[in-house]
Amino acid sequence: YPVKAVYKNLAGDFIYLSTLIAKLKREFFTGYIEIIFKNKRKGFIIFEKGSIKAVITTKNKVNIDIKEETIIELVPSGLEIIEPTHLKEAQFNIFQAI
């Protein structure tokens, strides 16, 4: 799906991930939450019509240099991979399908 940013740069110390997920489920949201951790690793929670379809994280920190081809290894994971202690220093972006 093509997406548009609906929320950008939300600070983790103001966001409760469980509440956000519940809201998106109630709204039958299609899109994804991007979580950027302090150590530059990323996590993605992918929704389709309010259901979580996948939770993936980058294996290593992501530094993309647009001058070179970059391969980012993604690994399937569960919500437990996103530890609450790391969320306080994380940043959230929410992208909705258009």
VODRENRO-5344 format. One record per residue: residue in one letter; y, z, x of N, C-alpha, C in turn. Coordinates in steps of 0.001 Angstrom, whole numbers, plus 500000, padded with zeros to 6 digits. Last residue first. Layout:
N
AYZXYZXYZX...
This chain:
98
I504845502069497009505807501410496099505162500194495453A503755505326497940503457503910497721504457503326496740Q505711507520499929505118507185498639504883505680498549F505642509916502452505796508498502152505036508176500872I507151512547504025506337512169502882506679510735502509N506929514544506895507504513347506298506572512953505162F507508517632508533506809516861507510507630515648507099Q506821519416511503507804518671510714507018517773509763A505949522729512666505715521316512393506861520719511582E505967525383512988506745524625513966506598523114513750K504300526200510967505657526743511017506548525968511970L501798525104511469502662524462510481504094524963510544H500321526681513133500968525504513720501960524860512761T499323528570511410500196529022512496500927527861513140P497615527090509682498908527594509202499852528045510317E496116524137511032496190525595511012497569526077510577I494423521692510120495861521942510110496061523445509931I491747521723509820492251521330511139493743521617511253E491230522194507172491192523344508073491702523004509473L491126519764505882492399520481505865492409521667506812G489136517834508201489392518491506922490714519215506992S489130514558509676489074516013509738489264516551508340P488629511704511739488577512331510421488512513847510582V490936510721514226489656511333513927489696511932512534L492330508030516045492391508914514889491006509471514629E493965507031518884492651507375518354492818508386517233I496011504388519428496021505774518962494664506058518347I497178502339521860496004502627521045496030504105520709T499815500142522342499395501529522304498194501667521386E501300497843524501500360498042523403499853499477523475E504715498521525416503314498321525740502468498491524490K507158498994524364507071497943525383505628497612525728I507120501170522740507052499866522096506995498707523095D505212503839523146506156503050523925506066501629523389I504609506821521572504505505373521451505616504709522243N502745509439521933504017508964522474503928507455522485V500932511873520523501294510475520340502682510230520896K498248513878521748499645513711521358499997512230521356N494981513063520420495889513509521469497321513373520971K493895512417517976493102513192518920493985513793520009T495542512834514909495449512118516173494690513018517138T493691513287511877494617513756512903494489512851514119I493316513010508332493034512574509695494076513141510638V491905513102505310492719513937506184492336513528507599A491784511229502292491431511416503701492403512389504337K492328511506499609491316510530500009490884510716501451I493151513671497125493154513525498584492000512609498957S494624512387494178493427512875494868493585512677496369G496871511174493096496758512630493053495539513217493733K496517508432493674496580508907492286496301510402492188E495623509246496806495604508119495885495492508682494478F496789510409499983496556510600498553496447509259497837I496198511772503111496354510541502348495905510767500904I497693513377505602496938513680504392497228512522503444F497674513458509079497994512677507889497097513129506754G499155514693512074498140514779511033498621513982509834K499713514451515593500065514166514209498862514360513303R501096516032518500499960515511517745500425515285516316K503308517279519623503387515830519390502135515215518778N503361519999519536502736519390520718502636517862520610K504387520477516985505244520712518150504696520033519410F503271517845514749503191519171515354504079519260516589I503951516286511878504181516138513315504238517538513906I502346514878509229502679516167509835502797515953511335E502834512965506422502713512904507882503168514254508416I501247512323503455502071513307504164501790513111505641Y501227509295501484500687510228502473501754511201502976G500248507939498339500997507838499582500396508793500597T500557508777495067499860507847495960500766507625497167F500288511517492813500962510876493943500028509929494683F500119512937490411499272511767490652499859510875491742E501411515329490230502215514132489982501429512830490172R499489517155491021499960517177489625500717515901489252K499394516512493760498228516282492912498636516219491443L501897517357494603501565515935494692500343515583493842K501623520130494168502660519361493471502306517876493461A499573520770495983499378520997494549500377520182493725I500875520162498408499681519414498016499436519552496512L502884522136498347503239520718498380502066519859497920T501326524430498494502171524204497323502561522736497220S500162524100501030499302524203499846500093523945498563L502410524104502750501600522904502599500749522964501334Y505520525166502258504150525664502135503275524452501825I508370524895504279507407524198503427506069524934503435F509958526029506155510456526043504781509449525469503782D508816525624508580509054527017508209509659527149506810G508711522852508841507514523583508478507744525020508086A511296520828507544510875521840508526509700522650507990L511253517417507013511188518724506376510624519723507379N511749514697507719512154515789508596512221517144507892K512060513220504488511911513098505947512401514369506622Y510763511905501531511289513100502202511050512913503691V510133509283501063510793510028499988511368511347500492A509840506131502434510012507546502750510722508217501581K507503503914500985508893504248501283508949505743501557V504873501458501619505389502791501313506881502894501589P502281499260500495503578499446501165504140500808500736Y498809500000500833500000500000500000501250500000500874
